[in-house]
């Protein structure tokens, strides 16, 4: 059986100028790889006269290799977004909204052309890796960097995901994604809200019990986190199958070599309606809500003790995870962000907003008018900043209250 597909990139380090070939697994590339074009001093782009059919073309010249590439309008669109801030997922989503169709081979073939012309690079994987590279003279930095390289290669994937998901959906998975299940979940959540109201007066006692049993708290919350993450991803895939679309791939890898990340490639849902895309996006966080709901109801049922405290903690974890996933204003591209981008027809809202931010003070001083899209981008950044600040202050306050009560 052939191995998983890979994308190859020719890269050059800033130090010695030597070229190296880097291979990126397909799932890794799609979810977290952010290609970046060469510096502006290494290329030039010239528009060409429009053809009889009105289509625009461009010539991209690599000053490094002295090669010329003829770009279509679609390829020029992609070229402008190879800034190191857009992942392969971002590129595919933006391409779909701009041209009304999606064919990943266009992106793959274009990146191959850029690779051959030495017009694409690979940004540093993480800030930690940058710091380690700056300390390569120390043995511990070299050892830790090597460990991170090994961990980054840790990944599991199945290329038969659609077959498995189709069978799972057919033999009972459909029960998880339908209106009846959604209605039952809402009813249970209403009962869970009542349970939370009854349990809130006992939170100080819960905090004390959990502080006395840190290992139990760690084991239970870690297990609950993995359960929620796996179920969240699986239900995304089943929701995609509910609309007759294909699940291209499912798997697991360590994001930045550290964070366990499960994923399901459901980009085929872009071929469905907007409402279908929203339902698929909401399906995952609903799993978090249900897990939290069942944990709160269980905490009310078991009565006082460590089990009640642990269940309450799992309930908080589930509901908070759902809130973070659905809330779009937190600087992270979770499900809520994609729903917002779909609603606004601005799939690259976050990178556009970050690109606008450095120029904003000068434009405001010059009293330059902002477009409607730019005002939306400013509003997005402002709401993100306020939301994150509120979240941090609220949690620091809760930690302070818990510490004083202890």
N, C-alpha and C positions, 0 to 999 in steps of 0.2 A: 504494500500500500504506500503511495507517495506521501511524503511528509507534508506538514502544513505549509501553505504558501508564504513566501517571504518577499519583501521589497528590499532591494539593494541600493545603497547610497554611497557615492564617492565623497569623502569628507577630507578636509585639510585642517590640521591644528594650527592655532595662532603662533605657536612657538617655533617649530622647525620647518613648517611649510610642507611637510611630507603628507602624501595622500594615503588614506586608509579606506578600506571597503567595509561598510557597516551593513549588516543584515537585520531587518526588523520583521518580526512575525506579523502576519496579516492582522490578527486580532489586536495585537499591541499597537500596530500602526493606526488602525482605525480608531481606537479609543483614546490614545494618549499621545501619539506621535504628532508633533507640530513642525512640519517642514518650513524652512526659512530660505528665501531666495538669497542670492549673492548680494554683496554690497553694491550700491548704485554705481560706484566707480568701476565695477567689473562687467557692466552690461549697458546696452542702450536699446530703447524700444522706439520704433518708428512706424506710425500709421501709414497704410497704403491706400491708394484710391479705391473707392467702393466699386464693386463689380456691377454688372448689369442688373443683378437680382437685388442689389442694395446691401449685400452682406459686406461687413467690414473685415479687413485682415490687417495683420501687423507683422513686422519683421523684428525679431528679438536677436540681437547680436551678443555673443559672449566675447568680451574683450580678452578673457583669459585664454580661451581655446580658439578664438577667431572663427567660431562656428555661427551659422545663421539659422534661425528657426522661424518658420512661417506659422503664426498663431491665428487661430480663429477667434471670433468674439468670445466664445465660451472659454477658450484657453487663456485669453487675456484677462477675463473675469477671475479665473483661478489664480493667475500669476499675481494679481494685485493683492490677493489674500494670503500669499505665502510669506507672512511676516513673523512667523514664530509664535503667533498668538492663536492661530486657528488649527484645531486638530483635524484629522481626516473626517471625523464625524461632522465638524463644523462646515468643512468644505462641501461635503455631500449635501447637507441641509441647505446651505446658501445657494448651491447650484440648482437644487430642485425649485426653490422659491423664485429664483431669477428666470429660469428657462422653462419651468413647468414640466420637467421630466428629470429622470434620474438614471444614469448609467455609470456605475462605478468604474467601468473600463476607461471612460474618458479621463478620469482623474489619474488612474494608474498609468495609462499610456503617456499622459502629459508629464508626469513625474519621471518616467523613464527617459523621455526626450531631454528633460532638464538635467538629469543625471549624466547622460552622455555628453552634454555640452558643458558640464561642470558649473552649472548655474544654481545648484541647490546645496544647502548645507544642513547640518543637524545641530540644533541648539543643545546646550548642556542639559543633562537629564534633570538635575535638581541643584538647589543652592548648596545642599550638603556635599554633593559631588564636586562642586566648584571649590568649596573650602578644602576638601580633601586633596584635590589636584594641586592647590597652592601649597600644600604641605607634604608633597611627595618625598621629601628628603627624610621624613620621619617614618620609622617602620610601622607604627600603629596606623598612620594615615594610609600607607600603601595596603596594609592588611584589610582595613575597613573598606577601602575603595574596591579591593578585589572581592570582598564579601558582597558588597552591593551589586557588583557586576554579575555575580553568580545568582543572587536573589532575583535580579531583574529578568533572568532567563527562566525562572520558575513559572511555569504556566501549564494549564490543562485546557484542552478544548476538544469539542466534538464537531466534526464537519457533517455529521448526520443528524444535526439538531432538529431539522425540520421533520424528519421521519419520526424521531422520538417524541417530539412535541405534538405531532399529528396523532400518534397513537395514544399519548397521554390525554389529549383533549377528547378524543373519541371515546375512551374508556373511563370517563368520569371527570376529566379536567374541565369540561364544559359547565359543570356544576359550580365552579369557582368564579366564572365570569358570565353572569346573567343578571337580569333585573331582580329576580327573587332573592338571590344571594346578597345583592347590594341592599335590598330593603331589609332583610334580616340583620345585616351588619349594622344598619342605622338604628334599628330597634335595640339591639344589644348595646350599642354605644350609648343610647339614651339611659339604659339601666346602669351602664358603667359610670356615667356622669353622676348619677345618684350615689353609687358606691364610693366614688372619689370624695364627694361632699361629706359622706359619713366618716371616711378614713382620714381626712385632712387634719382633724384635731390630734391625731396620733402620730404625725410626721416626726416630731422630736423623739418620740420613743423609737420609731423606725430607724432614725439616724443613729441613735445610740446602739441599737442592736447590730446594725450593719458595721459600725465602727469597731465593735467587739469581734466581728467575724469577717475580716477583710478578705481572707482566702475564699470563703463561701460566696461573698459578694462578687469577687473577680470571676470565679468559675461560672456562676449563674449568669451574670451580665454578658460575659464573653460568649457563652453558649446561646443566649437569647439573641445576641447581635448576629452571630453566624446564621441562626435559624431565620431571623427576619430578613437578612440579606439574601439568602438562598431563595426563600419563598417569594420575596419581592421580585427577584429577577425572573423566577419561573412563571409567576403570574403575568408579568409583562409579556412573556413569550406566549402564554396561553391566550391572552387577550388579543394578541396579534393573529393567532390561529382562528379566533372567533370571527374575524372579519375575512377569513379565507386567504390571508397573506402568508408569506414564507418567512420562517426563522432561519437566517443564513448560518448562524454559528452561535454556540454558547460555550462558556468556559470560565476560567479563573486565572488571575495573575496577581503579582504583587506590585501595586502601583508605587512608583518611585523606589521599588525594591523593598518596600516596608508595609504598605497598607493592603490587606487582603481585599481583592476586588473581584466580584462575580459580575458577569455581563451576559447580555443576550443581544445579538445583532438583529434588531427588528426594523431596519431601515425600509424594508418592503412595505411598511405601513404608509409610507409617503405616497404610495399608489392608491390609497384609499381616501376617504373624505376627511375633512378637518375634524368632524365630530369623532370619527374613528381614531384619529391620532390622539385626541384629548382623552378618550376612554382608555386607550392603551397606556397613556402617561399616568392617569389617575389610578389604574389598576394596581400598580406596584405599591404606592403609599397606602392604599386601602388595606393591604396585608399588614402593614405596620400598625394601622388603627385597630384591626381585628385582634392582633396579638396583644396589644396593650389593653384592649377592652377585656379580653378573656383573663388577662393577668389581674386586672382590678377586680373583676367579679370573683376570681379565685381568692384574692386577698380578703375580700369581705366574707367569703364562705368559710375559710379555714380558721378564723379566729386569731386571737393574740399569739405572738411568738415570732421566731426568726423566719419561718416560712411566709408569714404574712408580710413581714418587712421586705423579704426578697421578691415576692410577687408584686408588691407595690413598686419596687424599684424597676422591675421588668415592665410594668405598665407605664411608668414615666418614660422609660427608654423607648417603648413602642410609639407612644403618642408624640413624643418629642421628635423622633425620627420621621414620623409622618408629617409633622408640621414643617420641619426643615426641608423635607423633600418637596412639599407642595408650595411653600412660600417662595416666591420668585426673587425677592430682594435681599439676597445674602452673598452676592459676588460669586456664587458658585452655580454651575449649570446643572442643577438638579431638574427633576420632573416639572416643578412649577415654573422654572425659567423657560423650558421648552413650550409649555402651554402658553405662557405670556408671549413668547416669540411667534408662535403660530397665530395667536389672536391678533397681534399687531402686524403680522406679515413682515417681521424683522428678525429673521433667524440668527443674525450675527449681532444682536443688540449689544451684548456685553463687550466684545472686542471693539466695536464701533465707538462705544461710549468711552472706553479707555483710550482709544486713539484721539478722541476729541478733547479729553481732559487737559493735556499739556498746552493746547492752543487756546483754551477757553478764556483765561485771564486777559491775554492780549486782545482777543476779539471783543471782549466786553469793554476793555478800556478804549478801543477804537470805535465803540458803539456800532459794531457790525451786527446786523440782524441774523438771528439764528433761524434755521429752517424748522419746520414742524418736527421732522425726524430728529434733529439735534436737540430740540426741547425735550423730546421723549427720552433721549439718551441722558440728558442732564438730570431729568426727573428720576430716571432709573438709578443713577449713581447716588443721588441725594437720598433716596429711599433706602438703598443698600447701606449707606453710611449710618443713617439714623437707626436702622434695624439692627445692624451688628453692634453698634454702641449700646443700644438698649438691652440686647441679649447679654452682652458682657457684664454690664452694670447689674442686671437682674441676677445673674448667676453668681457674681462676686458677693452681692448682698446676701444671697441664700447661703453661700459658704460661710460668710461672716456670722450669720445668725446661728448656723449649725455649730460653729467653733465655740461661740460664746455659751451656747446651751450645754456643750460638752464640758 
